């Protein structure tokens, strides 16, 4: 049935109002609850951030994966939820849940590396008819029913225990920016804590670390998805985050503000393709004050 011009215009106007009233989570703001549809339509606004999504379960893909959908005119595609600790009991189709977790891109190789149960996305491919390469993924920290009952298992899986052990070991003892730069491959995919001085400030989401030492290595690029304010050259900071290689296409895909590394290229004289990148979860001053915007 065709929609009349008046109704069509009204629908477009309503959509514009809804979208305008649901702006992206900005640096410095506490993430608010959003719909699965909004997250699916605007994944780039939320990658690397923690969100809370209230929606209905669409497909249950075992104890560690399920999808969210939303029966609304303006809803977007499905959202995949990964549950490292597993869910208790049985999730059911159309069950209403509240999921809190970090948003990341659906990159099959990365998910297979980080989660043993993912198995190259075989179960996702078999049970769904969705092009997941265009969709966001939530790695769940909390899953609750409408009444507030917790649906996540309290114990950790072997994968979680391994990841926790690695993070504790790597992040527990600070390393120098020079050591990280020299031995980058040893730290890819791991969480580290680096104590160093700020070299170049490249806006509110990027800066570099350097070290005034004869044996220091090259600069290290730090990406801050939530943003950081009032950094200055030579300021001493303690950065904690996950290490990844500088692959321009991947960074541009995952972080809208990276902008093909243009700011990095203009403001620094470094061959970044040989250097590590830290995606920061925490940045603290010498006094222990966390300066990442919330």
C-alpha positions as CSV (number, residue, x, y, z in Angstrom):
1,X,0.0,0.0,0.0
2,X,1.4,3.4,-1.0
3,X,1.8,6.1,1.6
4,X,0.2,9.5,0.9
5,X,2.5,12.4,0.4
6,X,1.3,14.0,3.6
7,X,1.8,10.8,5.6
8,X,5.2,10.3,4.0
9,X,6.3,13.8,4.9
10,X,5.1,13.3,8.5
11,X,6.9,10.0,8.8
12,X,10.2,11.7,7.6
13,X,9.7,14.6,10.0
14,X,9.0,12.2,12.9
15,X,12.2,10.2,12.1
16,X,14.2,13.4,12.0
17,X,12.9,14.5,15.4
18,X,13.7,11.1,16.9
19,X,17.2,11.0,15.4
20,X,17.9,14.6,16.4
21,X,16.9,13.8,20.0
22,X,19.1,10.8,20.2
23,X,22.6,12.2,19.6
24,X,25.7,10.1,19.8
25,X,27.3,9.5,23.2
26,X,29.8,12.4,23.5
27,X,33.1,12.3,25.4
28,X,32.6,13.3,29.0
29,X,29.0,12.0,29.1
30,X,27.9,8.9,30.9
31,X,26.6,6.4,28.2
32,X,22.8,6.4,28.3
33,X,20.4,3.6,27.4
34,X,19.9,3.3,23.6
35,X,17.8,1.1,21.3
36,X,19.3,-1.8,19.4
37,X,18.1,-0.1,16.2
38,X,19.9,3.1,16.9
39,X,23.1,1.2,17.8
40,X,22.9,-0.8,14.5
41,X,22.3,2.3,12.4
42,X,25.1,4.3,14.0
43,X,27.8,1.8,15.2
44,X,30.7,4.2,14.4
45,X,29.4,6.5,17.1
46,X,29.7,3.9,19.8
47,X,32.7,1.7,19.0
48,X,35.0,1.5,22.0
49,X,32.3,2.8,24.3
50,X,30.1,1.2,26.9
51,X,26.4,1.2,26.2
52,X,23.2,-0.1,27.8
53,X,20.6,-1.5,25.3
54,X,17.1,-2.6,26.2
55,X,15.7,-4.9,23.5
56,X,14.2,-8.2,22.6
57,X,16.2,-11.4,22.0
58,X,16.1,-12.5,18.4
59,X,18.3,-15.6,17.9
60,X,19.9,-17.6,20.6
61,X,23.3,-18.9,19.4
62,X,24.3,-21.1,22.3
63,X,25.3,-20.0,25.8
64,X,27.8,-17.4,24.7
65,X,26.1,-15.6,21.8
66,X,22.7,-14.1,20.9
67,X,21.2,-11.4,18.8
68,X,19.0,-8.4,19.7
69,X,16.3,-7.0,17.5
70,X,13.6,-4.4,17.8
71,X,10.0,-4.4,16.5
72,X,9.9,-0.8,15.6
73,X,9.4,1.1,12.3
74,X,12.7,3.0,12.7
75,X,14.7,0.1,14.1
76,X,17.9,-1.0,12.5
77,X,19.4,-4.4,11.8
78,X,20.2,-7.0,14.4
79,X,23.0,-6.5,17.0
80,X,25.2,-9.5,18.0
81,X,25.9,-9.9,21.7
82,X,28.9,-11.9,22.9
83,X,28.9,-13.2,26.5
84,X,32.4,-14.4,27.6
85,X,31.1,-15.7,30.9
86,X,28.0,-17.3,29.4
87,X,24.3,-16.8,30.3
88,X,22.4,-18.7,33.0
89,X,19.2,-20.6,32.3
90,X,17.6,-20.3,28.9
91,X,17.2,-17.2,26.8
92,X,14.1,-17.2,24.6
93,X,13.1,-15.6,21.4
94,X,11.3,-12.2,22.1
95,X,12.5,-12.2,25.7
96,X,13.1,-8.6,26.8
97,X,16.6,-8.0,28.2
98,X,18.9,-5.2,29.3
99,X,22.4,-5.6,28.0
100,X,25.4,-3.5,29.1
101,X,28.8,-3.9,27.5
102,X,31.5,-2.5,25.2
103,X,30.8,-2.0,21.5
104,X,33.2,-3.2,18.9
105,X,33.2,-3.9,15.1
106,X,32.4,-7.3,13.7
107,X,35.8,-8.3,12.4
108,X,35.8,-12.1,12.3
109,X,39.6,-12.6,12.7
110,X,39.7,-10.3,15.8
111,X,36.7,-12.0,17.4
112,X,38.0,-15.4,16.7
113,X,41.4,-14.4,18.3
114,X,39.8,-12.9,21.4
115,X,37.0,-15.5,22.1
116,X,37.6,-19.2,21.9
117,X,33.8,-19.9,21.6
118,X,33.4,-17.8,18.5
119,X,34.9,-20.4,16.1
120,X,35.2,-18.2,13.0
121,X,31.5,-17.2,13.4
122,X,30.3,-20.5,12.1
123,X,27.2,-20.6,14.4
124,X,26.4,-17.0,13.5
125,X,26.6,-17.7,9.8
126,X,24.5,-20.9,10.0
127,X,21.7,-19.6,12.2
128,X,21.3,-16.1,10.8
129,X,20.8,-14.5,7.4
130,X,22.7,-11.3,8.2
131,X,25.7,-9.6,6.7
132,X,27.5,-9.2,10.0
133,X,30.4,-7.3,8.6
134,X,28.3,-4.2,8.6
135,X,26.9,-4.7,12.2
136,X,28.1,-3.8,15.7
137,X,28.9,-6.3,18.4
138,X,28.4,-5.9,22.2
139,X,30.8,-7.7,24.5
140,X,28.4,-8.0,27.5
141,X,29.4,-7.2,31.0
142,X,25.9,-7.4,32.4
143,X,22.6,-9.0,31.1
144,X,19.4,-8.6,33.1
145,X,15.8,-9.3,32.7
146,X,13.1,-6.6,32.8
147,X,12.7,-7.3,36.5
148,X,16.5,-6.8,37.1
149,X,17.5,-10.5,37.6
150,X,21.1,-11.2,36.5
151,X,21.3,-13.6,33.6
152,X,25.1,-13.9,33.4
153,X,27.0,-16.7,35.1
154,X,29.1,-15.5,38.0
155,X,32.1,-17.7,37.3
156,X,34.7,-17.0,34.6
157,X,35.3,-19.2,31.6
158,X,38.8,-20.4,31.0
159,X,39.1,-17.7,28.3
160,X,38.2,-15.0,30.7
161,X,40.6,-16.3,33.3
162,X,43.4,-16.3,30.7
163,X,42.6,-12.8,29.5
164,X,42.3,-11.6,33.1
165,X,45.6,-13.1,34.0
166,X,47.3,-11.6,30.9
167,X,45.8,-8.1,31.7
168,X,46.9,-8.4,35.4
169,X,50.4,-9.4,34.4
170,X,50.9,-6.9,31.6
171,X,49.1,-4.0,33.2
172,X,50.3,-4.6,36.7
173,X,54.0,-3.6,36.1
174,X,54.4,-0.4,34.1
175,X,56.8,-0.5,31.2
176,X,58.5,2.3,29.4
177,X,57.4,3.8,26.1
178,X,60.8,2.8,24.7
179,X,60.4,-0.8,25.6
180,X,57.0,-1.0,24.1
181,X,58.1,0.7,20.9
182,X,61.1,-1.7,20.5
183,X,59.2,-4.9,21.4
184,X,55.8,-4.0,20.0
185,X,55.0,-7.5,18.6
186,X,55.3,-9.0,22.1
187,X,52.5,-6.8,23.4
188,X,49.9,-6.8,20.5
189,X,46.5,-7.8,21.8
190,X,47.6,-7.3,25.4
191,X,46.8,-4.7,28.0
192,X,49.8,-2.7,29.3
193,X,50.5,0.2,31.6
194,X,53.0,2.7,30.3
195,X,54.6,5.5,32.3
196,X,56.0,8.2,30.1
197,X,55.9,11.9,29.0
198,X,53.5,13.4,26.5
199,X,55.3,14.3,23.2
200,X,52.7,15.6,20.7
201,X,49.1,16.4,21.5
202,X,47.0,15.6,18.4
203,X,43.6,16.8,19.5
204,X,41.3,15.4,22.2
205,X,41.5,11.8,21.0
206,X,45.2,11.3,20.1
207,X,48.6,12.0,21.5
208,X,52.1,10.4,21.5
209,X,54.4,9.3,24.2
210,X,58.1,9.7,24.2
211,X,61.0,9.0,26.6
212,X,64.1,11.1,27.3
213,X,66.5,8.2,27.6
214,X,69.5,7.1,25.6
215,X,68.1,3.7,25.2
216,X,64.5,4.8,24.6
217,X,62.7,3.5,21.5
218,X,60.5,5.4,19.1
219,X,57.3,7.3,19.9
220,X,54.1,5.4,20.8
221,X,50.7,6.6,19.6
222,X,47.8,6.7,22.1
223,X,44.2,6.7,21.0
224,X,41.5,7.8,23.4
225,X,38.0,6.9,22.2
226,X,36.3,8.9,25.0
227,X,38.6,11.8,24.8
228,X,41.1,13.6,27.1
229,X,41.5,17.3,27.9
230,X,44.3,19.6,28.9
231,X,47.3,17.5,28.0
232,X,50.6,19.3,27.5
233,X,54.0,18.6,26.1
234,X,56.3,16.9,28.6
235,X,53.5,16.1,31.0
236,X,54.1,12.9,32.8
237,X,51.2,10.4,32.5
238,X,50.4,6.7,33.2
239,X,48.5,5.2,30.3
240,X,46.7,1.8,30.5
241,X,45.2,0.2,27.4
242,X,45.3,-2.5,24.8
243,X,48.1,-2.6,22.3
244,X,47.5,-3.0,18.6
245,X,49.6,-2.4,15.4
246,X,49.3,0.8,13.4
247,X,47.3,-0.4,10.4
248,X,45.8,2.8,9.0
249,X,42.8,1.2,7.3
250,X,41.8,-0.7,10.5
251,X,42.2,2.4,12.7
252,X,40.2,4.5,10.3
253,X,37.4,1.9,10.2
254,X,37.3,1.6,14.0
255,X,37.6,5.3,15.0
256,X,35.7,8.0,13.0
257,X,37.9,10.8,14.3
258,X,41.1,9.1,13.1
259,X,40.5,10.5,9.6
260,X,43.0,8.3,7.8
261,X,45.7,9.4,10.2
262,X,46.0,12.9,8.6
263,X,46.7,14.7,11.9
264,X,49.3,12.1,12.8
265,X,51.1,12.5,9.4
266,X,51.0,16.3,9.5
267,X,52.2,16.8,13.1
268,X,54.8,14.1,13.4
269,X,57.8,12.9,11.4
270,X,57.4,9.2,12.3
271,X,57.0,6.1,10.2
272,X,54.0,4.9,12.2
273,X,53.7,1.6,10.3
274,X,56.5,0.2,12.4
275,X,55.1,1.5,15.7
276,X,52.6,0.2,18.3
277,X,49.3,1.9,19.2
278,X,47.7,2.0,22.6
279,X,43.9,2.3,22.8
280,X,43.6,3.8,26.2
281,X,41.1,2.8,28.9
282,X,42.7,4.9,31.6
283,X,45.1,7.9,31.6
284,X,46.4,9.2,35.0
285,X,48.5,12.1,36.1
286,X,51.5,11.8,38.4
287,X,49.0,12.4,41.3
288,X,46.8,9.5,40.2
289,X,43.9,11.6,38.8
290,X,42.2,9.8,35.8
291,X,41.9,12.4,33.0
292,X,39.9,10.3,30.5
293,X,36.6,12.0,29.9
294,X,33.6,10.0,31.2
